[in-house]
Structures are given as C-alpha cells and as structure tokens.
Amino acid sequence: MAETTTARGRVRLRAVTRTYGTGEAALTALAGVDLDIEAGEMVVVLGPSGSGKTTLLNVIGGIETADGGTVEVAGIDLTGRPPRDLVGFRRDHVGFVFQFFNLVPTLTARENVEAMVELTGRGDRRKVPELLAAVGLGDRMDHFPAQLSGGQQQRVSIARSLATDPDLLLADEPTGALDQATGKSVLKLLQDTNRQGRTVLMVTHNAAVAAIAHRVVTMRDGAVQSVERNAAPADAVSVGW
Ligand SMILES: Nc1ncnc2c1ncn2[C@@H]1O[C@H](COP(=O)(O)OP(=O)(O)OP(=O)(O)O)[C@@H](O)[C@H]1O
C-alpha cells in the first residue's frame, strides 16, 4: 500500500455511490459523493436521518466498500476493495469513535485501550496510562465501563482510538448519548486532537456542533448538498445547545 507523507489524513472521494439491497428494495445511501478533506482539517457532517452520513464515514474508514466512484484515504486507493482486505489500512491509518462507545464490558478502561495496542501491534502499551490521563481519566483507569459515566466511557473510547496514532479520526455521533456538559468536554477533546494535527471527521445531528469545524458538509439524499467554511471555528467550550 503506497502512501506519501503529504497524504497522511487526506481524503479524496469522487462520484462515490453505495446502494443497499437490490431491485425494488434497493436503497441508495450514497448517490455520487465528491468530497476532499485535507490533512489536519476538522470537518463536521450534518444532514437529516438517512441522508448517508454514517455510510460516508464507513466508506472512508474502510468498514464498507463503495459500489462506484473512487475512494482514496491517506494516499491509499480503497476503490473496490472489500472491508476484509482493509484490516491493515484501518489499523495503520484510522481511529473510530462511536455513539455508544463500544467498550468491552469485562475489561477495565486501561485494558480496553491496551487491547487495541495488542490487537493492532501499533502504539506503545506503556503509554496507555499517559493517554488515559490526557483524557482526564488518570484516576479511573482500573474501573470497568459500568463503573464509569457515559462521558467517561466516551473518553476511554477516544483514548483507545488514539492509541494507534491514527492519521484520521472518524467520529459518528460522539456526543449523541451524552448530556450537554459532558458532550462539550468530549468535543473539546476531539478539537484538541485536531489541533495536535490529526484530521477529524465527525458526523452529528447537532447543528450547533458545526461551529467548531473548519468546514461543514451537509448531506441530503445521499449527496453533498453544501460545503461551508467557518472563517473562525469556535472553541468547543463556547458551543451550546
Ligand atoms: N446495512 C444496511 N443495509 C440496508 N440499508 C442500509 C444499511 N445501512 C444504511 N442503510 C440505508 O442507507 C441510507 C443511509 O443510511 P445512513 O445510516 O448512512 O444515514 P445517516 O444519515 O447516517 O442516518 P442517521 O442520521 O439516522 O444515522 C438509509 O436509508 C439507511 O436505511
């Protein structure tokens, strides 16, 4: 898999399509998406339910394959490659954050993050406590997910996604299950991550969150309806909803 250093964290989509099902049951999730994301950008994707936001994120993250068009992420051509062929791509380039955290309930916070290092062979197990401290969980590392609040669990999941040092962080409704104050602190963490140079692409229903983005992509019916640039992205702490 060839890549160049300048391409780290960059995304290029051309005429990307994705349909689920066939015949009368066919559902077009992506209907020809063109989108470029530059390395180091924070991009927020808005749009009504069913407009294709999650599918877009999954195609970029190599969790799903586009049926048509071209997909290039971090300088790697993913076009037509099935998810099973993209294990190495995901491991080396992408971090995922989900709405419901997806932590392993039988592992502590520290073990959840360590498991990612073990599974991928990337990152440094000795740095896991440092990572958890950086997301504000220095004193909760040995707690199990059920002993943590939703916001704390999301912090663990962000630490886990950063443990492999990804070029690109993909976050699908990361604040969707959190109250406002907790959600804001998670947003701040994602913004800090971006400010350290990592590309962040975040899907949300919450239009207020778009204020922190460099660019806001609005999806409708599987296509990009608009792309707007924020002249002065807001600090996550100042966002309210
Ligand atoms: N695995 C699947 N099988 C069949 N249809 C699917 C699948 N995943 C998504 N779809 C359909 O594709 C369309 C786009 O779904 P997607 O989840 O990408 O939208 P979304 O904008 O993220 O929606 P939401 O905001 O509700 O999460 C929807 O009509 C959805 O029902």
The ligand as an ORCA input file, in Angstrom:
! r2SCAN-3c Opt
* xyz 0 1
  N     -26.541     -2.086      6.268
  C     -27.576     -1.505      5.656
  N     -28.490     -2.241      4.996
  C     -29.519     -1.660      4.344
  N     -29.728     -0.330      4.288
  C     -28.850      0.459      4.940
  C     -27.730     -0.082      5.649
  N     -27.033      0.952      6.189
  C     -27.687      2.073      5.838
  N     -28.766      1.784      5.075
  C     -29.704      2.749      4.489
  O     -28.945      3.723      3.785
  C     -29.467      5.031      3.985
  C     -28.391      5.929      4.603
  O     -28.117      5.463      5.923
  P     -27.044      6.160      6.873
  O     -27.002      5.363      8.124
  O     -25.783      6.351      6.127
  O     -27.726      7.570      7.098
  P     -27.439      8.635      8.250
  O     -27.504      9.967      7.586
  O     -26.187      8.291      8.968
  O     -28.693      8.422      9.167
  P     -28.846      8.652     10.774
  O     -28.630     10.116     10.978
  O     -30.249      8.227     11.054
  O     -27.817      7.796     11.447
  C     -30.692      4.865      4.860
  O     -31.816      4.828      4.033
  C     -30.464      3.531      5.548
  O     -31.684      2.922      5.871
*
